[in-house]
Amino acid sequence: MNYKRNKLVQTRIEAWKAHCTRSKIHSNSGMYTQCDEYYRLLELGDSIIAHLMLAYANDRSGFWYELLHETVHGFGNKTGLRAIIFKDQYIAWNEWFQKGEDSQAPRWNNGIRAVTG
């Protein structure tokens, strides 16, 4: 069952990455985070965080931070970021993944970094 689950996650990640590649000409983050491929990953819940971080490590310029934010903090809880420094997003999420407690996951409310405990 674990093998099937891993294959499902990888298939959905690859589908989302393909969608993002097709949408690269758009500057609106909605093109990347409001699509079936994105929602199908969210359906899998927080059990795929490690899978997402592995993919994120290989593609630090994508909207992984937004997917992680909604996976950790709940569907519909987008960051609200207007200006994105992809490198900084990766650093924040990787630091949390490597060393942080669940409650310390990066969190933004309407584009403002929220204090985590």
Secondary structure in CASP SS format (residue, H / E / C, confidence):
PFRMAT SS
TARGET T0000
AUTHOR 0000-0000-0000
METHOD secondary structure of the structure
MODEL  1
M C 1.00
N H 1.00
Y H 1.00
K H 1.00
R H 1.00
N H 1.00
K H 1.00
L H 1.00
V H 1.00
Q H 1.00
T H 1.00
R H 1.00
I H 1.00
E H 1.00
A H 1.00
W H 1.00
K H 1.00
A H 1.00
H H 1.00
C H 1.00
T H 1.00
R H 1.00
S C 1.00
K C 1.00
I C 1.00
H C 1.00
S C 1.00
N C 1.00
S C 1.00
G H 1.00
M H 1.00
Y H 1.00
T H 1.00
Q C 1.00
C C 1.00
D H 1.00
E H 1.00
Y H 1.00
Y H 1.00
R H 1.00
L H 1.00
L H 1.00
E C 1.00
L C 1.00
G H 1.00
D H 1.00
S H 1.00
I H 1.00
I H 1.00
A H 1.00
H H 1.00
L H 1.00
M H 1.00
L H 1.00
A H 1.00
Y H 1.00
A H 1.00
N H 1.00
D C 1.00
R C 1.00
S C 1.00
G C 1.00
F C 1.00
W H 1.00
Y H 1.00
E H 1.00
L H 1.00
L H 1.00
H H 1.00
E H 1.00
T H 1.00
V H 1.00
H H 1.00
G C 1.00
F C 1.00
G C 1.00
N C 1.00
K C 1.00
T C 1.00
G C 1.00
L C 1.00
R C 1.00
A C 1.00
I C 1.00
I C 1.00
F H 1.00
K H 1.00
D H 1.00
Q H 1.00
Y H 1.00
I H 1.00
A H 1.00
W H 1.00
N H 1.00
E H 1.00
W H 1.00
F H 1.00
Q H 1.00
K H 1.00
G C 1.00
E C 1.00
D H 1.00
S H 1.00
Q H 1.00
A C 1.00
P C 1.00
R C 1.00
W E 1.00
N E 1.00
N C 1.00
G C 1.00
I E 1.00
R E 1.00
A C 1.00
V C 1.00
T C 1.00
G C 1.00
END
